[in-house]
Amino acid sequence: MADSPYESPPKPIKSSSNSSPESSSFAIIEPNYDDEPKVKRSIPQRIWNSFKRDPSAHATPVGTLGANGKVFDLEGAAQATANTTLARKLKGRHLQMIAIGGSIGTGLFVGSGKALSNGGPAALLIGYSFIGIMLYCTVHALGEMAVLFPVAGSFSAYSTRFLDPAWGFAMGWNYCLQWLIALPLEIVAAAITVKYWHSPVSPAAWVAVFLVLIITINFFGVRAYGEAEFVFSIIKVIAVIGFIILGIILNIGGGQNGSYIGGKYWHDPGAFNNGFKGVCSVFVTASFAFAGTELVGLAAAETANPRKSLPTAVKQVFWRICLFYIVSLALVGLLVPYTDPRLIGQSSADAAASPFVIAIHNASIQGLDSVMNVVIMIAVLSVGNSSIYGSSRTLTALAEQKQAPKIFSYIDRNGRPVFSIMLSSAFGFLAFLAASSSEDKTFLWMQALSGLSSIFTWGSICLAHIRFRRAWRLQGHDLDDLAFRSQAGVAGSWIGLIFNILALIAQFWTGFSPPTPNGGLPPKGTAALIENFFQAYLAVPVVLLCFVSYKIYFQTSIMHCRNMDLKTGIRELNLAELKEEERLEMATWPKWKKAYKLFC
């Protein structure tokens, strides 16, 4: 864990050498250990000392406050997320694989089965395409702001700076809660995947194994997280590409029985199920499936060169949506009828309910279903790994702004927010409820707390980008001054915002009037309908409670575009020179490379 057997006392913080007096208020701050006499330490001492607080390492600068008494300190909050000395060890390949495979999980492999059952193959394509368009616009908006302001910890910083500090507080805790709750849910899901092989081992034992694995990865720091996600994502990407090739072969009659399938399941039993309500239910499932896409922006503060790495990662979201979701789900709709009773699984990680596994079963291919179950297990562990990373970084930023207990601002000498990681890991022990009789009800309500978290996060990103662009123009800046410009522009952010609002409306409707499941009946009776609604919509009152209470206590107000701080936190100091170098380099590229770089 410690990089060298020699250690020296930390010196005071110094700014980067290329910062000017004008920009010193938002220069990159890094610790300096180079000039002091070095003392040789034993390996146990080095490991122990690596967990000690680094006096020069904070997610936010020493002495700045997110709130002062009962008056919200907006300038302090902007400065508080401007500089971070969390370890900047993520490389371009890490970001690219997080972008490509980061949200390929049970929402695609298993959740798509429920969506197919509720809506039919046409609704499956419409719903995922709808959310995919929204995510494309959202991630580009996020990329534009994250390259310009690679802030630590949370997207709430953009809501605080460009919308309202109270909304930023609500979004910070909303996002943190989403990942805190996701960890035990995903660990239990990983244990459920083992049941596919009829393992005699208790689920609690598998929970312990998976929990230790995920916690260990995160305690080795952001580099270990990046390497783990790199490996997980490669496996998931290979699995999806392999299924696409297999699906095409099976559809045209290349299976063991040699029969041509084509589009017969679009005619019998049909393209739609449950009409328009079925389409709306797919919107909701697709929103959960794409959760985690925004992690690329969260990782910007711990990336060595976000100016170069982040735009490439953001552009690759296009391929993930088109290839890994739309193409694979189109094949799923061709290979599996929505009336198949196996699509209604026992849980979100039930491999037997995966349309991918069902398609393999229907083709009578022996052994390949177990391979797909392994991929589902890896996908679940990948989300669990991201859960600790996302919640710990968000919690650290909240603590530094006095919006969470101060102890969670502790960062050790290896750039790890230790106490935040410990709290996030502690939530994982809730996974041992998997061995209890109340497992199903407990996790349904836990999931309800964060069920709409991603939709709120994405909508806030789009609205913050709209407000940022307006402020950028009103304060006399040109679009050419942006380090990276969203391909979708402000129009794309409006599309993303409207689509997020429509997804909330769809969730509201399907919450109080759920679609009829195949082979079953919708909830009946007032009590059952109320319970179903709050399981679908509980996140809304939680977010509103955070927003209203903070707004009343601190008397915050909506930010005016002319007063927004557009200077604090900008990392690039020689942008014009860098862009000119890039322009000259691009002039030498052949046409095929220019077209490739447009999307990659």
C-alpha positions in Angstrom: 0.0 0.0 0.0 2.9 2.4 0.8 4.8 3.4 -2.3 8.3 3.6 -0.7 10.2 2.2 2.3 11.2 5.8 3.1 8.9 8.3 4.6 9.2 11.9 5.6 7.0 14.4 7.4 4.6 16.2 5.1 5.4 19.8 4.1 2.8 22.5 3.7 0.6 22.4 0.6 2.0 24.1 -2.4 0.3 25.0 -5.7 1.2 23.6 -9.0 4.2 25.2 -10.6 2.3 26.5 -13.6 -0.3 28.4 -11.7 -0.3 32.2 -11.8 -1.2 34.6 -9.0 -4.5 35.2 -10.8 -5.4 31.5 -10.7 -4.0 30.6 -7.4 -7.4 30.5 -5.8 -8.3 27.5 -7.9 -4.9 25.9 -8.7 -4.4 22.2 -8.3 -3.1 21.5 -4.8 -0.7 18.6 -4.2 1.3 17.4 -1.2 5.0 17.6 -1.2 7.2 15.1 0.5 10.4 15.3 -1.6 12.6 17.7 0.3 12.6 16.3 3.8 15.2 13.7 5.2 13.8 10.2 4.6 13.6 7.6 7.3 13.6 3.9 6.5 10.5 2.1 7.7 9.6 -1.6 8.0 6.8 -3.0 5.8 4.3 -3.2 8.7 5.1 0.4 9.7 4.7 1.6 6.1 1.3 -0.1 5.9 0.2 1.3 9.2 1.4 4.8 8.4 -0.4 4.8 5.0 -3.7 4.9 6.9 -2.7 8.0 8.9 -4.4 11.3 8.0 -2.5 13.2 5.5 -2.5 16.9 6.7 -2.3 18.1 3.2 -4.9 15.8 1.7 -8.5 16.8 1.8 -11.4 16.3 -0.6 -11.7 20.0 -0.1 -9.2 22.7 1.0 -8.6 23.2 4.7 -10.6 25.9 6.3 -13.4 26.2 3.8 -17.0 25.6 4.9 -20.1 24.5 3.1 -22.3 26.3 5.6 -21.5 28.9 8.2 -23.9 29.0 11.1 -27.4 29.3 9.5 -26.2 31.1 6.4 -25.1 29.0 3.5 -21.6 30.0 2.3 -21.9 29.6 -1.5 -18.4 30.8 -2.3 -17.0 28.4 0.3 -19.0 25.6 -1.2 -17.7 26.2 -4.7 -14.1 26.4 -3.4 -14.8 23.3 -1.2 -15.2 21.1 -4.3 -12.7 22.8 -6.5 -9.4 21.2 -5.4 -9.1 17.6 -4.4 -6.1 15.6 -3.3 -7.9 12.3 -3.5 -5.4 10.0 -5.4 -5.4 10.9 -9.1 -4.6 7.4 -10.3 -7.3 6.5 -12.8 -6.0 6.3 -16.4 -7.7 6.7 -19.7 -8.3 2.9 -20.2 -10.0 2.8 -16.7 -12.4 5.5 -17.7 -13.1 4.0 -21.1 -14.0 0.6 -19.7 -16.1 2.2 -16.9 -17.9 4.1 -19.6 -18.4 1.1 -21.8 -19.2 -1.6 -19.3 -20.0 0.4 -16.1 -23.7 0.0 -16.3 -23.9 -3.4 -18.0 -25.4 -5.4 -15.1 -28.5 -7.3 -14.0 -30.7 -4.5 -15.4 -29.6 -5.7 -18.9 -29.0 -9.4 -18.3 -32.0 -10.1 -16.0 -34.2 -7.0 -15.6 -34.8 -6.9 -19.4 -36.7 -10.2 -18.9 -39.3 -8.5 -16.7 -39.5 -5.6 -19.1 -40.1 -8.0 -22.0 -42.8 -9.8 -20.0 -44.6 -6.6 -19.1 -44.3 -4.7 -22.4 -43.4 -7.1 -25.3 -40.5 -6.9 -27.7 -41.5 -3.6 -29.3 -42.0 -1.9 -26.0 -38.6 -3.2 -24.9 -36.9 -1.5 -27.8 -38.9 1.7 -27.5 -38.3 2.0 -23.7 -34.6 1.3 -23.7 -34.1 3.5 -26.8 -36.0 6.3 -25.0 -33.8 6.1 -21.9 -30.7 5.6 -24.1 -31.3 8.9 -25.9 -31.9 10.6 -22.6 -28.6 9.2 -21.2 -26.6 10.2 -24.3 -27.7 13.8 -23.8 -27.2 13.6 -20.0 -23.7 12.1 -20.1 -22.5 14.7 -22.7 -23.8 17.5 -20.5 -22.1 15.9 -17.5 -18.8 15.5 -19.5 -18.8 19.2 -20.5 -19.1 20.3 -16.9 -16.8 17.6 -15.4 -13.9 18.4 -17.8 -14.2 22.1 -16.9 -14.9 21.6 -13.2 -13.4 18.1 -12.2 -14.8 18.4 -8.6 -14.5 15.9 -5.8 -17.2 13.5 -4.7 -20.6 14.4 -6.0 -22.8 15.7 -8.8 -24.5 17.8 -6.0 -21.7 20.3 -6.5 -23.2 21.3 -9.9 -26.7 21.6 -8.4 -25.3 23.7 -5.5 -23.4 26.0 -7.9 -25.8 26.4 -10.7 -29.3 25.6 -9.2 -29.9 25.9 -5.4 -27.6 24.9 -2.5 -30.6 23.2 -0.9 -31.2 21.1 -4.0 -27.5 20.3 -4.1 -27.7 19.0 -0.5 -30.8 16.9 -1.4 -29.0 15.5 -4.5 -25.8 14.7 -2.6 -27.6 12.6 0.0 -29.9 11.1 -2.6 -26.9 9.9 -4.6 -25.0 8.7 -1.5 -28.1 6.8 -0.2 -28.5 5.1 -3.6 -25.1 3.5 -3.4 -25.1 2.8 0.3 -28.3 0.7 -0.2 -27.1 -0.8 -3.5 -24.2 -2.6 -1.8 -26.1 -5.1 0.3 -28.7 -5.5 -2.4 -26.0 -6.5 -5.0 -24.1 -8.8 -2.6 -27.3 -10.7 -1.9 -27.9 -10.8 -5.6 -24.5 -12.3 -6.1 -25.2 -15.0 -3.5 -28.5 -15.7 -5.3 -26.7 -16.4 -8.6 -24.8 -19.2 -6.9 -28.2 -20.9 -6.2 -28.5 -21.5 -10.0 -26.0 -24.4 -9.5 -28.1 -25.8 -6.5 -25.2 -25.1 -4.1 -25.6 -26.7 -0.7 -23.6 -23.9 0.9 -25.6 -21.3 3.0 -26.2 -17.9 1.2 -24.7 -16.2 4.3 -21.3 -17.9 3.5 -21.4 -16.6 -0.1 -22.4 -13.1 1.2 -19.3 -13.2 3.5 -17.0 -14.2 0.6 -18.3 -11.5 -1.8 -18.4 -8.8 0.9 -14.7 -9.4 1.9 -13.7 -9.3 -1.8 -15.4 -6.0 -2.6 -14.2 -4.3 0.6 -10.6 -5.5 0.0 -10.6 -4.0 -3.5 -11.8 -0.6 -2.3 -9.3 -0.5 0.6 -6.5 -0.8 -1.9 -7.5 2.6 -3.3 -8.9 4.1 -6.4 -6.3 2.4 -8.6 -7.5 -1.0 -7.4 -11.1 0.0 -8.1 -10.2 1.1 -11.6 -8.3 -2.2 -12.4 -11.2 -4.3 -11.0 -13.7 -2.4 -13.1 -11.4 -2.7 -16.1 -11.4 -6.5 -15.8 -15.1 -6.8 -14.9 -16.1 -4.6 -17.9 -14.0 -6.5 -20.4 -15.7 -9.8 -19.3 -19.2 -8.2 -19.6 -18.4 -6.6 -23.0 -17.1 -9.9 -24.4 -20.2 -11.7 -23.1 -22.6 -9.3 -24.8 -20.7 -9.3 -28.1 -20.7 -13.1 -27.9 -24.4 -13.2 -27.3 -25.1 -10.9 -30.2 -23.1 -13.2 -32.6 -24.9 -16.3 -31.2 -28.3 -14.6 -31.3 -27.9 -13.7 -35.0 -26.9 -17.3 -35.8 -29.8 -18.8 -33.8 -32.3 -16.4 -35.4 -31.4 -17.3 -38.9 -31.6 -21.1 -38.2 -28.1 -21.9 -37.0 -29.3 -23.7 -33.9 -29.4 -27.4 -33.2 -32.9 -27.8 -34.6 -32.0 -25.7 -37.6 -35.4 -23.9 -37.7 -35.6 -20.2 -38.9 -37.1 -17.9 -36.2 -37.0 -14.5 -37.8 -39.7 -12.2 -36.4 -42.4 -14.8 -35.7 -42.6 -13.8 -32.0 -43.5 -10.2 -33.0 -46.6 -11.7 -34.6 -47.4 -14.4 -32.1 -47.8 -13.6 -29.3 -47.3 -10.0 -30.6 -45.1 -6.9 -30.4 -46.8 -5.3 -27.4 -48.2 -6.4 -24.1 -50.4 -4.3 -21.7 -50.6 -1.5 -24.3 -49.2 1.9 -23.4 -48.9 1.0 -19.8 -46.6 -1.8 -20.8 -44.4 0.7 -22.6 -44.3 3.0 -19.5 -43.3 0.0 -17.3 -40.3 -0.6 -19.6 -39.2 3.0 -19.1 -39.0 2.4 -15.4 -37.0 -0.8 -15.8 -34.7 0.8 -18.3 -34.0 3.6 -15.9 -32.7 1.2 -13.3 -30.7 -0.7 -16.0 -28.7 2.4 -17.0 -27.9 3.4 -13.4 -24.2 4.0 -12.9 -23.6 5.6 -16.2 -22.8 8.9 -14.4 -19.9 7.3 -12.5 -17.6 8.5 -15.4 -18.2 12.1 -14.2 -17.7 11.1 -10.5 -14.3 9.6 -11.4 -13.1 12.9 -13.1 -11.7 14.2 -9.8 -9.5 11.1 -9.5 -8.3 11.0 -13.1 -4.8 12.0 -14.0 -5.8 13.9 -17.1 -9.6 14.5 -17.4 -9.1 16.9 -20.2 -7.9 14.1 -22.4 -9.6 11.0 -20.9 -13.1 12.1 -20.1 -14.2 13.3 -23.6 -13.2 9.9 -25.0 -15.0 8.0 -22.3 -18.2 10.2 -22.7 -18.3 9.6 -26.4 -18.1 5.9 -26.0 -21.4 5.9 -24.2 -23.0 6.1 -27.7 -21.6 2.7 -28.6 -22.6 1.1 -25.3 -26.2 2.3 -25.8 -26.4 1.3 -29.4 -24.5 -2.0 -29.4 -24.8 -3.5 -26.0 -28.3 -2.5 -25.2 -30.3 -1.8 -28.4 -28.8 -4.6 -30.6 -28.7 -7.2 -27.8 -32.3 -6.5 -26.7 -33.6 -6.5 -30.3 -32.2 -10.1 -30.5 -33.7 -11.0 -27.2 -37.2 -9.9 -28.5 -36.7 -12.1 -31.6 -35.6 -15.2 -29.6 -37.9 -15.2 -26.6 -41.7 -14.7 -26.6 -43.0 -12.4 -23.9 -45.4 -15.1 -22.7 -42.6 -17.4 -21.6 -43.4 -18.0 -17.9 -39.6 -18.2 -17.0 -39.3 -14.5 -17.5 -41.0 -13.9 -14.1 -38.1 -14.7 -11.9 -37.8 -14.9 -8.1 -35.3 -12.0 -7.8 -33.4 -9.4 -9.8 -30.4 -11.8 -10.0 -32.3 -14.9 -10.9 -30.4 -16.2 -13.9 -33.2 -18.6 -14.8 -35.3 -15.5 -15.5 -32.7 -13.9 -17.8 -33.9 -13.8 -21.4 -30.2 -14.3 -22.5 -30.2 -17.7 -20.6 -33.7 -18.6 -21.8 -32.6 -18.1 -25.4 -29.6 -20.4 -24.8 -31.9 -23.0 -23.2 -34.3 -22.8 -26.1 -31.4 -23.5 -28.5 -30.5 -26.6 -26.4 -26.9 -25.5 -26.0 -25.4 -27.3 -23.0 -23.2 -25.5 -20.5 -23.5 -22.1 -22.0 -26.2 -21.1 -19.5 -23.7 -21.6 -16.7 -21.2 -19.3 -18.5 -23.9 -16.6 -18.7 -24.6 -17.1 -15.0 -21.0 -16.4 -14.2 -21.2 -13.2 -16.3 -24.3 -12.2 -14.3 -22.4 -12.8 -11.0 -19.5 -10.7 -12.3 -21.9 -7.9 -13.3 -23.4 -8.0 -9.8 -20.0 -7.8 -8.1 -19.0 -4.9 -10.4 -22.0 -2.9 -9.3 -21.2 -3.7 -5.6 -17.6 -2.5 -6.2 -19.0 0.7 -7.7 -21.3 1.1 -4.7 -18.5 1.6 -2.2 -16.6 3.9 -4.5 -19.7 6.1 -5.4 -21.0 6.4 -1.8 -17.6 7.0 -0.1 -16.6 9.8 -2.5 -19.9 11.5 -2.3 -20.0 11.2 1.5 -16.5 12.7 1.8 -17.4 15.7 -0.3 -20.6 16.2 1.8 -18.6 16.0 5.0 -16.1 18.6 3.8 -18.9 21.0 3.1 -20.4 20.5 6.6 -23.3 18.6 5.1 -22.3 15.3 6.8 -20.4 14.4 10.0 -16.8 15.8 9.9 -15.2 12.4 10.5 -16.1 11.3 7.0 -13.7 14.0 5.6 -10.7 12.0 6.8 -8.3 11.1 3.9 -5.2 9.0 4.5 -1.8 9.4 3.0 -2.6 7.1 0.1 -5.6 9.3 -0.9 -8.3 7.0 0.5 -11.4 8.4 2.3 -11.0 5.8 5.0 -14.0 6.4 7.3 -16.3 6.9 4.3 -15.2 3.6 2.9 -15.7 2.0 6.3 -19.3 3.3 6.6 -20.1 2.2 3.0 -18.6 -1.2 3.8 -20.6 -1.5 7.0 -23.8 -1.2 5.0 -22.8 -4.3 3.2 -23.3 -6.4 6.4 -27.0 -5.8 5.9 -26.7 -8.4 3.2 -26.7 -11.1 5.9 -30.4 -10.5 6.1 -30.4 -12.8 3.1 -30.5 -15.7 5.6 -33.5 -14.3 7.4 -37.2 -15.0 6.7 -37.9 -11.2 6.3 -35.4 -10.9 3.4 -37.9 -10.1 0.6 -39.8 -7.3 2.4 -36.7 -5.7 3.9 -34.9 -5.4 0.6 -38.0 -4.2 -1.3 -38.3 -1.2 1.1 -34.6 -0.6 1.1 -34.6 -0.5 -2.7 -37.7 1.8 -2.6 -35.6 4.5 -0.8 -33.3 4.9 -3.7 -35.4 3.6 -6.6 -35.7 6.9 -8.3 -32.3 8.2 -7.3 -30.7 8.0 -10.8 -33.6 9.8 -12.5 -33.3 12.7 -10.0 -29.5 12.8 -10.5 -29.7 12.8 -14.3 -32.5 15.4 -14.4 -30.4 17.6 -12.1 -27.3 17.2 -14.3 -29.4 18.3 -17.4 -30.9 21.3 -15.6 -27.5 22.4 -14.2 -26.0 22.2 -17.7 -28.8 24.4 -19.1 -28.3 27.0 -16.3 -24.5 26.8 -16.7 -24.6 27.5 -20.4 -26.8 30.5 -19.9 -24.5 31.9 -17.2 -21.5 31.2 -19.4 -23.0 33.3 -22.2 -24.3 36.1 -19.9 -20.9 36.5 -18.3 -19.2 37.1 -21.6 -17.6 33.7 -22.4 -17.5 32.0 -25.7 -18.3 28.3 -26.4 -14.8 28.0 -27.9 -13.5 28.6 -24.4 -14.9 25.3 -23.2 -12.4 22.4 -22.8 -15.1 20.0 -24.1 -18.4 20.8 -25.6 -21.5 18.5 -25.4 -22.3 17.1 -28.8 -26.0 17.3 -27.9 -25.7 21.0 -26.7 -28.3 22.8 -24.7 -31.1 21.3 -26.8 -29.9 17.8 -25.7 -30.0 18.9 -22.1 -33.6 20.0 -22.6 -34.4 16.7 -24.2 -32.7 14.9 -21.3 -34.6 16.9 -18.7 -38.0 16.4 -20.3 -37.4 12.7 -20.7 -36.4 12.4 -17.0 -39.7 14.2 -16.1 -41.6 11.8 -18.3 -39.9 8.8 -16.6 -41.0 10.1 -13.2 -44.6 10.4 -14.6 -44.4 6.9 -16.0 -43.2 5.6 -12.6 -46.0 7.4 -10.8 -48.7 5.9 -13.1 -47.3 2.3 -13.0 -46.9 2.8 -9.2 -50.6 3.2 -8.5 -51.8 1.2 -11.5 -49.3 -1.5 -12.2 -49.4 -3.6 -15.4 -50.9 -7.0 -15.3 -48.1 -9.6 -15.2 -48.2 -12.7 -17.4 -49.9 -15.5 -15.7 -50.8 -13.4 -12.7 -53.0 -10.6 -11.3 -52.1 -7.0 -10.4 -52.3 -5.9 -6.7 -55.9 -5.7 -5.6 -57.3 -3.8 -2.6 -56.4 -0.4 -1.2 -53.7 -1.6 1.1 -51.9 -3.6 -1.7 -52.1 -0.6 -4.1 -50.7 1.8 -1.5 -47.9 -0.5 -0.6 -47.0 -1.0 -4.3 -47.1 2.8 -4.9 -44.7 3.6 -2.1 -42.4 0.9 -3.1 -42.2 2.6 -6.5 -42.2 6.2 -5.3 -40.8 6.4 -1.8 -37.7 8.2 -3.0 -39.7 11.3 -3.9 -40.8 12.3 -0.4 -37.3 11.5 0.9 -35.7 13.9 -1.6 -38.4 16.6 -1.0 -37.9 16.3 2.8 -34.1 16.9 2.4 -34.6 19.8 0.1 -37.4 21.6 2.1 -35.7 21.2 5.5 -32.3 22.4 4.3 -33.9 25.3 2.4 -35.9 26.4 5.5 -33.0 26.1 7.9 -30.3 27.9 5.7 -32.7 30.2 3.8 -31.0 29.4 0.5 -32.2 30.9 -2.8 -32.1 29.9 -6.5 -28.8 30.9 -8.1 -28.9 33.8 -10.6 -27.0 33.3 -13.8 -25.0 36.6 -13.5 -23.9 35.7 -10.0 -22.7 32.1 -10.7 -19.1 31.3 -9.9 -17.6 30.2 -13.2 -13.9 30.4 -12.2 -13.3 28.4 -9.1 -12.2 24.8 -9.8 -11.2 25.2 -13.5 -8.2 22.9 -13.9 -6.9 23.9 -17.3 -4.7 27.1 -17.3 -3.4 26.9 -20.9 -6.5 25.8 -22.8 -6.0 27.9 -25.9 -2.5 26.4 -26.5 -3.8 22.8 -25.9 -6.7 23.3 -28.3 -4.5 24.8 -31.0 -2.1 21.8 -30.7 -5.1 19.4 -31.0 -6.4 21.3 -34.0 -3.1 21.0 -35.8 -2.9 17.3 -35.0 -6.4 16.7 -36.3 -5.6 18.5 -39.6 -3.2 15.6 -40.3 -5.7 12.8 -39.7 -7.3 10.9 -42.6 -11.1 11.1 -43.0 -11.7 7.7 -41.4 -9.9 8.7 -38.2 -11.8 12.0 -38.0 -15.1 10.1 -38.3 -13.9 7.6 -35.7 -12.8 10.3 -33.2 -16.2 12.0 -33.6 -17.8 9.0 -31.7 -14.7 7.7 -29.8 
